[in-house]
């Protein structure tokens, strides 16, 4: 039987996966010079990291039994990835909008 603690720990893993997806998306947008580069790296690398964190968390006994692997992937990988990318793209200013100070070469 699932307890409130199981649901709370699963929510923590969900929030952590969302944070990881948002930070990785921001990193790729800042570091890669092309728009397609950040899209490709985000689409290919973020799910791998989220699957690893989900496997590690669930192997430690965190969360409830969702019944199938598809439900786990959808809830703990797909949804946080979509939410994290959306947060980065819509709510955080684009990398081009930041004004950086001039660097002097001494």
JOGI-V723580 format. One record per residue. N is the residue number from 1. RES is the residue in three letters. SS is DSSP state (helix for helix, strand for strand, loop for the rest). PHI is phi in radians with two decimals (999 if undefined). D_LAST is the distance of its C-alpha to the last C-alpha in whole Angstrom. Layout:
((N | RES | SS | PHI | D_LAST) (N | RES | SS | PHI | D_LAST))
//
This chain:
((1 | UNK | loop | 999 | 66) (2 | UNK | loop | -1.39 | 62) (3 | UNK | loop | -1.85 | 62) (4 | UNK | helix | -1.11 | 59) (5 | UNK | helix | -1.10 | 57) (6 | UNK | helix | -1.06 | 57) (7 | UNK | helix | -1.18 | 56) (8 | UNK | helix | -1.15 | 53) (9 | UNK | helix | -1.16 | 52) (10 | UNK | helix | -1.17 | 52) (11 | UNK | helix | -1.15 | 50) (12 | UNK | helix | -1.14 | 47) (13 | UNK | helix | -1.11 | 47) (14 | UNK | helix | -1.06 | 47) (15 | UNK | helix | -1.14 | 44) (16 | UNK | helix | -1.11 | 42) (17 | UNK | helix | -1.12 | 42) (18 | UNK | helix | -1.13 | 42) (19 | UNK | helix | -1.10 | 38) (20 | UNK | helix | -1.06 | 37) (21 | UNK | helix | -1.11 | 38) (22 | UNK | helix | -1.17 | 36) (23 | UNK | helix | -1.20 | 33) (24 | UNK | helix | -1.15 | 33) (25 | UNK | helix | -1.10 | 34) (26 | UNK | helix | -1.09 | 31) (27 | UNK | helix | -1.05 | 28) (28 | UNK | helix | -1.16 | 30) (29 | UNK | helix | -1.18 | 29) (30 | UNK | helix | -1.39 | 26) (31 | UNK | helix | -1.51 | 25) (32 | UNK | loop | -1.60 | 27) (33 | UNK | loop | -1.42 | 26) (34 | UNK | loop | -1.79 | 30) (35 | UNK | helix | -1.20 | 32) (36 | UNK | helix | -1.21 | 35) (37 | UNK | helix | -1.06 | 33) (38 | UNK | helix | -1.19 | 33) (39 | UNK | helix | -1.15 | 36) (40 | UNK | helix | -1.15 | 37) (41 | UNK | helix | -1.13 | 35) (42 | UNK | helix | -1.13 | 37) (43 | UNK | helix | -1.22 | 40) (44 | UNK | helix | -1.72 | 40) (45 | UNK | helix | -1.61 | 38) (46 | UNK | helix | -1.08 | 39) (47 | UNK | helix | -1.08 | 43) (48 | UNK | helix | -1.11 | 42) (49 | UNK | helix | -1.13 | 40) (50 | UNK | helix | -1.16 | 43) (51 | UNK | helix | -1.12 | 46) (52 | UNK | helix | -1.09 | 44) (53 | UNK | helix | -1.14 | 44) (54 | UNK | helix | -1.18 | 47) (55 | UNK | helix | -1.09 | 49) (56 | UNK | helix | -1.11 | 48) (57 | UNK | helix | -1.14 | 49) (58 | UNK | helix | -1.26 | 52) (59 | UNK | helix | -1.26 | 53) (60 | UNK | loop | -1.45 | 52) (61 | UNK | loop | 1.61 | 55) (62 | UNK | loop | -1.44 | 53) (63 | UNK | loop | 1.64 | 55) (64 | UNK | loop | -1.89 | 58) (65 | UNK | loop | -1.33 | 60) (66 | UNK | loop | -1.54 | 59) (67 | UNK | loop | 1.75 | 62) (68 | UNK | loop | -2.58 | 60) (69 | UNK | helix | -1.18 | 57) (70 | UNK | helix | -1.13 | 56) (71 | UNK | helix | -1.16 | 56) (72 | UNK | helix | -1.14 | 54) (73 | UNK | helix | -1.12 | 51) (74 | UNK | helix | -1.18 | 52) (75 | UNK | helix | -1.43 | 52) (76 | UNK | helix | -1.81 | 49) (77 | UNK | helix | -2.15 | 47) (78 | UNK | helix | -1.11 | 48) (79 | UNK | helix | -1.14 | 48) (80 | UNK | helix | -1.11 | 45) (81 | UNK | helix | -1.15 | 43) (82 | UNK | helix | -1.06 | 44) (83 | UNK | helix | -1.20 | 44) (84 | UNK | helix | -1.12 | 40) (85 | UNK | helix | -1.15 | 39) (86 | UNK | helix | -1.10 | 41) (87 | UNK | helix | -1.06 | 39) (88 | UNK | helix | -1.18 | 36) (89 | UNK | helix | -1.30 | 36) (90 | UNK | helix | -1.61 | 38) (91 | UNK | helix | -1.91 | 37) (92 | UNK | loop | -1.93 | 34) (93 | UNK | loop | -1.00 | 31) (94 | UNK | loop | -1.10 | 30) (95 | UNK | helix | -1.02 | 27) (96 | UNK | helix | -1.25 | 26) (97 | UNK | helix | -1.46 | 27) (98 | UNK | loop | -1.41 | 24) (99 | UNK | loop | -1.74 | 21) (100 | UNK | loop | -1.78 | 18) (101 | UNK | loop | -1.23 | 15) (102 | UNK | loop | -1.20 | 13) (103 | UNK | loop | -1.70 | 9) (104 | UNK | loop | -1.82 | 6) (105 | UNK | loop | -1.56 | 4) (106 | UNK | loop | -1.65 | 0))
//
